[in-house]
Structures are given as structure tokens and as C-alpha cells.
Amino acid sequence: MEKILVSDIEDNQKVESIFLVKSKSQATGKTGKPYIYLKLADKTGEIKGYVWDNAEKFSPLFEVGDIVKIRSRTSIFQNEIQLGISEIEKIPYESLDEKEIGLFFKSSAYDIDTMFGELKLILKENLTDEYVVRLTDKFLGDGEYVKILKLIPAAKSIHHAYFGGLLEHTLSMLKIGVFLSEHYKRHVIKDVLLSSIFLHDVGKTEELRIKNNVAEYSDEGRLLGHIVLGANAVSAKISAIPGFPENLKLLILHSIISHHGELEYGSPKRPKTTEAFLLHYIDNMDSKENQCADFMDNNSILWSQYSKSLDRYLLNSGLFFPKKKNSC
């Protein structure tokens, strides 16, 4: 069977293909009839799927993380394409070759070890405060933390939602942080800004777990969230550094806990320092650019489907106004 990519699926299309099960839940409709709600995926994106009939028959046959073959037809509901699935069966991993498996698991386009080397070099060349250096070194020297940092996505679905995504996101933010710390240097404590960028999502290494090749929330992640987990992790490392200045600790922790910007977006506090404001805007900018880039890289259409996370449609500006080839 020829693989149909998520990015190529259109309205009113018969889709017979294989996909990765990203999430699965069973519910009951208004008539009392059970149905299955799925998020199916490949390396180009995700699509919603519904098994309206024979839910009790199909549900025991597969779980999250499985590869499944489906028969379905697409339709549009609330400006979003979805699959109405009539048949579904599990495909054993061992029946797929390496090339086929690679179709399902999206990962960073950049080499992981090269990115990690860049990250370490940026910190080494730009951090000067001895306590900040010792703090960041404690994380860089933590083998389990580094292993997870290199692996997990930055989020389950919204931005940098692929293997290596958290490292890519952190490195991108650090590069921006170096520039802005120089641009606004009279009012920025560079060590605070860069260390806060490096550590702002450290809690995600506890919030997310890779299970059956799919990122899932841990119990700690569901109960506490990455902001609390991150602040706790940084506080624990700081407590192991004798003489760590209390005001420096407060500045770093404030940046971490306020990096979502507003209370309604999950920040326990709103930014109150230059470094915290810059961290928030850098994080927000990098995440939104990644969502735009993902649409432009994986679609050949002018306008996107409605994006709930961005609350708008996106224009593929590269198609709207193509770059002219250099005639020289």
C-alpha cells in the first residue's frame, strides 16, 4: 500500500494508508453509541480520526504508539479535515523496514550532537559569572538530563513537537538571547538572561516521557507542570552550590516561572525584570516562528487550516510571493 502523507490529505478523499496512533480515547455520542477519537500522525503532521461504527470491536486491537492501517474518507468539520474511519488494524513494527518506520517519527532537521555542541559553546563563550557557570555546568554534567534534552520534543503538539525539538528550541533561543543581550546590553544582565533561556524548559525533561515512541505527559507533568518542575530542579542544583547569591537565584527563578508571560497562559507570575521580559518574548517568538515554518515546509497550499494555537489562518508567504532566483 502506498503511504499517503498527512500533508497531502484533502477533503472528500478516500484514504487507505498507515499512520502512527498519537492519541486514543473512547467516548459516547448523544445517542448513547460509543465511538473512538484518534489523533493519527506521520512525520508531516497530525490529523483527527473518528471510528463511529464498531468502536467496541476495533478498540482492543491497537493502542497509542502503534502503527495502524486504516480505511477512511475525509470530511471537513469546523474548517478542519478529519477522517471517518471504517476499518482499522494494527501493523506490527517488525513488518516495516527502516525507511517505512522513518515516515512516522518526525525529528529535528539538524544533527543532535552538533546542536548540543553549539549550545555548550555559546554558554562557555558568553557566561562570566562563576555561580552561573557552576549552575549550568551542573546540568550539562548530568548525563540523564542531557540524554533526555537531546531526545524529547519541546511540546506534545504545538511547536518543535518532534524528537530533538527541545534542544533545537533552546539553542535557537540562546542565539537570539546572545544578540539581544548585546543589543540591550546597558540594561541586561547577560548571565541571567542566557542561563534563564538555557533552563527555562528544564522541567520538560520531567514533564514529558517517551512511551512507545510517543511523547506523553508523566504523572508529575500532569500534576505539577514543567514550570514548577523546572523551578524545583534549578533550586535543587543551586542548593548544592555553596555561597550562591540569593538575589541571583531570585532573578533566575523569576525568569523561569514567568516565561509564559501572563497568568492566563500558565505563568505563576508575570515578568518583572528586563531579563524575564526578553525570555518570554524570545520563547514566544521562536515557538510561533516554528509553527509558521512547519506549515510552510510541509504544505504546498496557500492558506493553512485554522490554527487553534495561533487563533488564525496562516498564509504561505513563500508561495504568495516567491523569491526570485539569482540570475547571476
C-alpha positions in Angstrom: 0.0 0.0 0.0 1.4 3.4 -1.0 1.7 5.7 2.0 -0.5 8.8 1.9 1.1 11.6 3.9 -0.9 13.7 6.3 0.2 16.8 4.5 -1.3 15.5 1.2 -4.7 14.7 2.5 -7.6 16.7 1.1 -11.3 17.0 1.6 -13.7 14.3 0.3 -10.8 11.9 -0.3 -10.7 8.2 0.2 -7.7 7.4 2.4 -6.3 3.9 2.8 -2.9 4.2 4.4 -0.9 3.5 7.5 -0.4 6.0 10.4 1.0 6.3 13.9 -1.5 6.5 16.7 -0.6 9.6 18.7 -3.6 9.6 21.0 -6.7 7.5 21.5 -9.9 7.9 23.6 -13.3 6.3 23.7 -16.5 8.3 24.3 -20.2 8.0 23.9 -22.2 10.0 21.4 -25.5 11.8 22.1 -27.4 8.7 21.1 -25.5 6.5 23.6 -23.4 4.9 20.9 -19.7 4.5 21.6 -17.1 5.9 19.3 -13.2 6.2 19.2 -11.5 9.5 18.8 -7.9 9.4 17.4 -5.0 11.6 16.5 -3.1 9.9 13.7 0.3 11.1 12.5 3.3 10.8 10.3 6.4 12.9 10.0 4.4 15.6 8.1 1.8 16.3 10.7 -1.3 15.1 12.6 -5.0 14.5 11.6 -8.1 13.7 13.7 -9.8 10.4 13.1 -13.1 9.0 14.3 -14.4 5.4 14.4 -18.1 5.9 14.5 -19.2 2.3 14.0 -17.9 -0.9 15.6 -15.9 1.0 18.2 -16.1 -1.9 20.7 -14.8 -4.2 18.1 -11.9 -2.1 17.0 -10.8 -0.5 20.3 -9.0 -3.6 21.8 -7.0 -4.1 18.6 -4.5 -1.2 19.0 -3.0 1.3 21.4 -1.2 4.6 21.4 2.2 4.2 19.8 1.0 1.5 17.4 1.2 1.7 13.6 -2.3 1.1 12.1 -3.7 0.6 8.6 -7.0 2.4 8.1 -9.7 2.7 5.5 -11.5 6.0 5.7 -12.9 9.0 3.9 -12.2 12.7 4.7 -14.6 15.4 5.6 -14.3 18.9 7.0 -15.7 19.9 10.3 -15.1 23.4 11.8 -12.7 24.2 9.0 -10.5 21.1 9.8 -10.1 18.0 7.8 -10.9 14.8 9.7 -11.0 11.1 8.9 -14.2 9.0 9.2 -12.6 5.5 9.7 -14.5 2.4 8.6 -11.7 -0.2 9.1 -8.6 -0.2 11.3 -6.0 -2.8 12.1 -2.6 -2.9 13.8 0.5 -3.3 11.7 3.5 -5.0 13.5 6.6 -2.8 13.6 8.7 -5.8 12.5 6.8 -5.9 9.2 8.1 -2.4 8.3 11.5 -1.6 7.0 13.6 1.2 8.3 12.6 3.6 5.6 8.9 3.0 6.3 9.3 3.5 10.0 11.1 6.8 9.3 7.9 8.1 7.7 6.2 8.2 11.1 8.6 9.8 13.6 9.4 13.4 12.9 12.7 14.6 14.2 14.8 17.8 14.1 16.3 18.5 10.7 19.5 19.3 12.5 22.1 17.0 13.9 21.6 16.4 17.6 25.2 16.3 18.6 26.1 19.3 16.5 23.3 21.3 18.2 24.4 20.2 21.7 28.0 21.2 20.9 26.8 24.6 19.7 24.7 25.1 22.9 27.7 24.3 25.1 30.0 26.6 23.2 27.5 29.5 23.4 27.3 29.1 27.2 31.1 28.7 27.5 31.8 31.8 25.4 29.2 34.1 27.0 28.8 33.3 30.6 31.1 35.0 33.0 29.6 34.8 36.5 31.2 32.0 38.4 28.0 30.9 40.1 26.0 30.9 36.9 28.7 28.9 35.2 28.7 26.3 38.0 24.9 26.1 37.8 24.8 25.5 34.1 27.7 23.0 34.4 25.7 21.0 36.9 23.0 20.5 34.3 25.4 19.9 31.4 27.3 17.3 33.5 24.0 15.5 34.4 24.1 12.6 32.0 20.4 11.7 32.4 19.3 15.3 31.9 21.4 15.6 28.7 20.1 12.3 27.4 16.5 13.5 27.7 17.3 17.0 26.5 18.6 15.5 23.2 15.6 13.3 22.8 12.3 14.9 23.7 10.2 17.4 21.8 9.6 20.9 23.2 5.9 20.3 23.3 3.4 17.5 22.5 1.8 19.2 19.6 2.1 22.9 19.3 5.8 23.8 18.5 9.0 21.9 18.0 6.8 18.8 18.5 9.4 16.3 17.3 12.3 14.3 18.6 15.2 16.7 19.4 12.7 19.6 19.4 13.5 20.9 22.9 17.2 21.1 22.2 16.6 22.8 18.8 14.2 25.3 20.5 16.7 26.0 23.4 19.6 26.5 21.0 17.6 28.8 18.8 16.6 30.9 21.8 20.1 31.1 23.1 21.3 32.5 19.7 18.6 35.2 19.9 19.5 35.8 23.5 23.1 36.5 22.7 22.1 39.1 20.1 19.6 40.8 22.3 21.9 40.9 25.4 24.4 42.8 23.2 21.7 45.0 21.6 20.2 46.0 25.0 23.4 45.4 27.0 23.1 48.6 29.2 20.0 47.2 30.8 20.5 43.4 30.6 22.4 41.1 32.9 23.7 38.7 30.2 24.4 35.8 32.6 20.9 35.9 34.0 19.2 36.1 30.5 21.3 33.3 28.9 21.1 31.0 31.9 17.4 31.5 32.2 17.0 30.7 28.5 19.0 27.6 28.9 17.0 26.5 31.9 13.5 27.9 31.2 12.2 24.5 29.9 14.3 22.2 32.1 11.1 21.0 33.7 10.0 19.4 30.4 12.6 16.7 30.9 10.4 15.5 33.8 7.0 16.6 32.3 7.3 14.6 29.2 8.1 10.9 28.8 8.7 8.9 25.6 6.5 5.8 25.7 6.0 3.6 22.7 7.8 6.2 20.6 5.2 8.8 21.5 5.7 11.8 23.9 3.3 11.5 26.8 2.8 13.5 30.0 4.2 12.0 33.1 2.2 11.9 36.4 4.5 14.8 37.6 3.8 16.7 34.4 0.1 16.4 34.7 0.1 17.3 38.4 2.7 20.0 38.6 3.6 21.1 35.1 7.0 22.0 33.6 7.3 25.5 35.2 7.0 24.1 38.8 9.2 21.1 38.0 11.8 23.4 36.4 11.9 25.8 39.3 12.3 22.9 41.7 15.1 21.3 39.6 17.0 24.6 39.4 16.5 25.3 43.1 17.9 21.8 43.9 21.1 22.4 41.8 21.6 25.9 43.3 21.3 24.4 46.9 24.3 22.3 46.1 26.5 25.3 45.2 27.9 26.9 48.4 27.6 30.7 48.6 25.2 31.0 45.6 23.9 34.6 45.8 20.3 34.8 46.9 19.4 37.7 44.6 20.9 35.9 41.6 18.8 32.9 42.5 15.7 35.0 42.6 16.4 36.6 39.3 16.9 33.3 37.5 13.9 31.6 39.2 11.7 34.6 38.4 12.6 34.4 34.7 11.8 30.7 34.7 8.4 30.9 36.4 7.2 33.9 34.5 8.3 32.8 31.0 4.7 32.2 29.8 4.1 35.9 30.2 0.6 36.1 31.5 -1.4 34.4 34.3 -4.0 33.0 31.9 -1.2 31.3 29.9 0.0 29.4 33.0 2.6 31.7 34.4 2.6 31.8 38.2 4.0 35.3 37.9 4.2 37.9 35.1 7.6 39.1 34.0 9.0 42.0 36.2 12.6 42.2 35.0 14.2 43.0 31.7 15.6 39.5 31.5 12.3 37.9 32.2 10.5 40.0 29.6 13.2 39.2 27.0 13.0 35.5 27.8 9.2 35.5 27.4 9.3 37.3 24.1 12.1 35.2 22.7 10.3 32.0 23.7 7.0 33.2 22.2 8.7 34.4 19.0 10.6 31.1 18.5 7.6 28.9 19.1 5.4 30.9 16.7 8.0 31.0 14.0 8.4 27.2 14.3 4.6 26.8 13.8 4.8 29.0 10.7 7.8 27.2 9.4 6.2 23.8 9.9 3.2 24.9 7.8 5.4 26.3 5.0 7.8 23.3 5.0 5.1 20.6 4.9 2.4 22.1 2.8 2.1 23.3 -0.8 -1.1 25.2 -0.3 -1.5 29.0 0.0 -3.6 29.1 3.2 -3.4 26.8 6.2 -6.3 25.2 8.0 -7.4 27.2 11.0 -4.8 27.1 13.8 -6.3 26.8 17.2 -3.0 27.6 18.9 -2.4 30.7 16.9 -6.1 31.6 16.6 -5.9 32.4 12.9 -5.2 31.1 9.4 -1.6 31.2 8.1 -0.5 32.5 4.7 2.3 30.6 3.0 4.2 33.8 2.1 6.8 31.8 0.1 4.1 30.7 -2.3 2.3 34.1 -2.2 5.5 36.0 -3.2 8.2 33.5 -4.4 11.8 34.5 -4.1 13.3 35.4 -7.4 16.2 33.2 -8.5 19.5 34.9 -8.7 20.2 35.4 -12.4 23.9 35.9 -11.9 
